[in-house]
Amino acid sequence: MGGTDKLGHVIAGRPLLAWSIDALTTVPEIDRVVVVTAAERVAEIQTAPWLQPEVVAVVAGGPRRHESVAAGLAALDGLDGLPATEPPGLADRIVLVHDAARPLVSTALVRGVLEAAARGGAAIPVLPIAETVKRVENGKVAATLDRDELATAQTPQGVRRGLLRSAFTTFPPVGPETWTDEAALLEACRITVHAIPGESSNLKVTVPGDLDRVRSALGGATAGSDTAGGAIARIGIGSDSHPFGPGTPLALGGIEVAGSYRLHGHSDGDVALHAVADALLGAAAMGDLGRVFPAGPATPRGIASRELLGEVGRRLSAAGWHISSVDLTIVAARPRLSGLLDEMRDAIAATLEVPAEVVSVKASSGNLAGMEGAGRGISASAVASIDRSP
């Protein structure tokens, strides 16, 4: 790469590493991600605004790939209190190792590796070799190899956690052996590695020209370009509903409605802001509100939804996204909302730090239908559009 840091190269407003992490965290089956990097970059990545909540640790790696993989596994083990204890079934969970320079891996391929590793213990994606392969010795062709028996390996490579730990016990990471990928280590331990079809689009950025291919793929796959300025535009849809619960006041659309019962929920129950947040997160492919802010110490009970929506706005901004429109519809037989819609619009705009004309808030009585029409709760739906320059 001519001495440049390919993982820090900015594509559509975000570093390549961010795209690679997103490709994994958008797969629902992925619970946690550990980023293994050079020691001098740990602090920088730990505080990166684009880091997804699924990233539970950023740790320093080693001079060789398998040493870095071992460091990542040790970080997961440390989070789970291993090896002191081994809860039932934990050893059978699948660990994926993915090249940070492969930002275009598909959800289907990740799931394919997970399923194959769960069935057989270990699996990798491979691509057949189309060209004729020669063995060259001293500048001369020595033999033509049978390409039908050859394939190139990709990532993610998946293996049951217990098998990977056992392999590192057999061949300690600091030992003299060097393994170019996890499959090679497992093969040395006589652990069967199953092969599944890889994807030609699962490019590993290796030379400067690869960045142009990634830029083109992400620009097309993430939304298509408009005909005017080439800006990348995306649209997301969000919805939420909550029944009324005990207590007052009602939090709705970023304001408090005195004299009305609050909505039941882990937060303050503001379905309108939840719908807007989910629409924005969906447009940016950043997951959903429950995944980004799971119930727990970081998201305490009763937290104001304006705090959550504000954080969503900041994450989009850090990723280079600009909020171009928010269209919100609230369905409620009670309370009457017609006189409150402008105040809600202004509150949402202020929370997202966008002009008021970007936000539209509408209301319907529910026409006596469903929970909302019967006055037992409130629902909301939102459509949001975002854009950024390529």
PESULFEN-V346139 format. One line per field, one symbol per residue. burial: 1 if it has 24 or more other ideal C-beta (glycine too) atoms within 12 Angstrom, else 0. A space follows every 10 residues. Layout:
# PESULFEN-V346139
burial->???
This chain:
# PESULFEN-V346139
burial->0000011111 1111111111 1111111011 1111111000 0000100101 1111101111 1000111111 1111111001 0000000000 0011111111 1111111011 1111011100 1111111000 0000000000 0000000000 0111111111 1111111100 1010000010 1111111010 1011110110 1111100001 1011101110 1110000000 1111111111 1101000001 1111111001 1111101111 1111111111 1111111110 1110000010 0011111111 1110111111 1111111111 1111101001 1001101110 1101000111 1111010000 0100011111 1111111101
